């Protein structure tokens, strides 16, 4: 792989990681900690939404982000013709 293609691959990889970490931080810090009181006024499956986000929602979002990362990295590997050994 030439140097320019290698840099483009890693730039795309780090951008993907950055964006997923931003989503993770918003969900785990903002929605589960900072906004828990306003979210608790919204019922969600019989429990307050803030409580649900802190206990289960942020974990489920994190698992979804792992799958998104795996799928997007597979697409990047195919785009830049990265072969596994």
LUMVEXTOR-615559 format. One record per residue (C-alpha): residue in one letter; x, y, z. Coordinates in steps of 0.05 Angstrom, whole numbers. Example, Ala and Ser with C-alpha at 12.3 -4.5 7.8 and 13.67 -1.06 7.14 Angstrom:
<atoms>
<atom><vexkol>A</vexkol><east>246</east><north>-90</north><up>156</up></atom>
<atom><vexkol>S</vexkol><east>273</east><north>-21</north><up>143</up></atom>
</atoms>
This chain:
<atoms>
<atom><vexkol>X</vexkol><east>0</east><north>0</north><up>0</up></atom>
<atom><vexkol>X</vexkol><east>28</east><north>67</north><up>-19</up></atom>
<atom><vexkol>X</vexkol><east>39</east><north>122</north><up>33</up></atom>
<atom><vexkol>X</vexkol><east>-19</east><north>166</north><up>10</up></atom>
<atom><vexkol>X</vexkol><east>-69</east><north>109</north><up>10</up></atom>
<atom><vexkol>X</vexkol><east>-43</east><north>87</north><up>79</up></atom>
<atom><vexkol>X</vexkol><east>-53</east><north>157</north><up>107</up></atom>
<atom><vexkol>X</vexkol><east>-124</east><north>162</north><up>78</up></atom>
<atom><vexkol>X</vexkol><east>-141</east><north>94</north><up>108</up></atom>
<atom><vexkol>X</vexkol><east>-118</east><north>115</north><up>178</up></atom>
<atom><vexkol>X</vexkol><east>-151</east><north>183</north><up>171</up></atom>
<atom><vexkol>X</vexkol><east>-217</east><north>149</north><up>157</up></atom>
<atom><vexkol>X</vexkol><east>-205</east><north>99</north><up>213</up></atom>
<atom><vexkol>X</vexkol><east>-190</east><north>153</north><up>265</up></atom>
<atom><vexkol>X</vexkol><east>-250</east><north>195</north><up>241</up></atom>
<atom><vexkol>X</vexkol><east>-295</east><north>135</north><up>251</up></atom>
<atom><vexkol>X</vexkol><east>-267</east><north>122</north><up>321</up></atom>
<atom><vexkol>X</vexkol><east>-274</east><north>196</north><up>339</up></atom>
<atom><vexkol>X</vexkol><east>-346</east><north>199</north><up>317</up></atom>
<atom><vexkol>X</vexkol><east>-365</east><north>136</north><up>354</up></atom>
<atom><vexkol>X</vexkol><east>-331</east><north>160</north><up>417</up></atom>
<atom><vexkol>X</vexkol><east>-370</east><north>225</north><up>413</up></atom>
<atom><vexkol>X</vexkol><east>-435</east><north>187</north><up>409</up></atom>
<atom><vexkol>X</vexkol><east>-413</east><north>142</north><up>467</up></atom>
<atom><vexkol>X</vexkol><east>-394</east><north>203</north><up>509</up></atom>
<atom><vexkol>X</vexkol><east>-460</east><north>237</north><up>495</up></atom>
<atom><vexkol>X</vexkol><east>-500</east><north>176</north><up>514</up></atom>
<atom><vexkol>X</vexkol><east>-460</east><north>154</north><up>575</up></atom>
<atom><vexkol>X</vexkol><east>-442</east><north>222</north><up>604</up></atom>
<atom><vexkol>X</vexkol><east>-494</east><north>272</north><up>581</up></atom>
<atom><vexkol>X</vexkol><east>-557</east><north>230</north><up>578</up></atom>
<atom><vexkol>X</vexkol><east>-541</east><north>182</north><up>634</up></atom>
<atom><vexkol>X</vexkol><east>-511</east><north>232</north><up>684</up></atom>
<atom><vexkol>X</vexkol><east>-521</east><north>305</north><up>667</up></atom>
<atom><vexkol>X</vexkol><east>-592</east><north>301</north><up>640</up></atom>
<atom><vexkol>X</vexkol><east>-618</east><north>246</north><up>685</up></atom>
<atom><vexkol>X</vexkol><east>-667</east><north>290</north><up>723</up></atom>
<atom><vexkol>X</vexkol><east>-702</east><north>319</north><up>662</up></atom>
<atom><vexkol>X</vexkol><east>-703</east><north>251</north><up>629</up></atom>
<atom><vexkol>X</vexkol><east>-734</east><north>220</north><up>691</up></atom>
<atom><vexkol>X</vexkol><east>-798</east><north>258</north><up>676</up></atom>
<atom><vexkol>X</vexkol><east>-807</east><north>215</north><up>613</up></atom>
<atom><vexkol>X</vexkol><east>-835</east><north>145</north><up>626</up></atom>
<atom><vexkol>X</vexkol><east>-802</east><north>90</north><up>585</up></atom>
<atom><vexkol>X</vexkol><east>-827</east><north>18</north><up>591</up></atom>
<atom><vexkol>X</vexkol><east>-854</east><north>34</north><up>660</up></atom>
<atom><vexkol>X</vexkol><east>-790</east><north>65</north><up>688</up></atom>
<atom><vexkol>X</vexkol><east>-761</east><north>136</north><up>683</up></atom>
<atom><vexkol>X</vexkol><east>-721</east><north>145</north><up>619</up></atom>
<atom><vexkol>X</vexkol><east>-661</east><north>175</north><up>657</up></atom>
<atom><vexkol>X</vexkol><east>-657</east><north>113</north><up>701</up></atom>
<atom><vexkol>X</vexkol><east>-664</east><north>67</north><up>642</up></atom>
<atom><vexkol>X</vexkol><east>-609</east><north>103</north><up>603</up></atom>
<atom><vexkol>X</vexkol><east>-562</east><north>99</north><up>663</up></atom>
<atom><vexkol>X</vexkol><east>-576</east><north>26</north><up>676</up></atom>
<atom><vexkol>X</vexkol><east>-587</east><north>-7</north><up>608</up></atom>
<atom><vexkol>X</vexkol><east>-592</east><north>44</north><up>552</up></atom>
<atom><vexkol>X</vexkol><east>-520</east><north>66</north><up>552</up></atom>
<atom><vexkol>X</vexkol><east>-495</east><north>-6</north><up>553</up></atom>
<atom><vexkol>X</vexkol><east>-541</east><north>-25</north><up>495</up></atom>
<atom><vexkol>X</vexkol><east>-517</east><north>36</north><up>456</up></atom>
<atom><vexkol>X</vexkol><east>-445</east><north>16</north><up>469</up></atom>
<atom><vexkol>X</vexkol><east>-457</east><north>-54</north><up>442</up></atom>
<atom><vexkol>X</vexkol><east>-491</east><north>-24</north><up>380</up></atom>
<atom><vexkol>X</vexkol><east>-431</east><north>21</north><up>370</up></atom>
<atom><vexkol>X</vexkol><east>-385</east><north>-39</north><up>371</up></atom>
<atom><vexkol>X</vexkol><east>-425</east><north>-71</north><up>315</up></atom>
<atom><vexkol>X</vexkol><east>-426</east><north>-6</north><up>276</up></atom>
<atom><vexkol>X</vexkol><east>-350</east><north>-1</north><up>283</up></atom>
<atom><vexkol>X</vexkol><east>-340</east><north>-73</north><up>259</up></atom>
<atom><vexkol>X</vexkol><east>-385</east><north>-63</north><up>198</up></atom>
<atom><vexkol>X</vexkol><east>-355</east><north>5</north><up>179</up></atom>
<atom><vexkol>X</vexkol><east>-283</east><north>-21</north><up>187</up></atom>
<atom><vexkol>X</vexkol><east>-300</east><north>-80</north><up>142</up></atom>
<atom><vexkol>X</vexkol><east>-324</east><north>-30</north><up>90</up></atom>
<atom><vexkol>X</vexkol><east>-260</east><north>11</north><up>99</up></atom>
<atom><vexkol>X</vexkol><east>-217</east><north>-51</north><up>91</up></atom>
<atom><vexkol>X</vexkol><east>-252</east><north>-68</north><up>26</up></atom>
<atom><vexkol>X</vexkol><east>-248</east><north>4</north><up>1</up></atom>
<atom><vexkol>X</vexkol><east>-173</east><north>9</north><up>13</up></atom>
<atom><vexkol>X</vexkol><east>-161</east><north>-64</north><up>-5</up></atom>
<atom><vexkol>X</vexkol><east>-133</east><north>-85</north><up>63</up></atom>
<atom><vexkol>X</vexkol><east>-125</east><north>-160</north><up>66</up></atom>
<atom><vexkol>X</vexkol><east>-123</east><north>-200</north><up>130</up></atom>
<atom><vexkol>X</vexkol><east>-65</east><north>-248</north><up>139</up></atom>
</atoms>
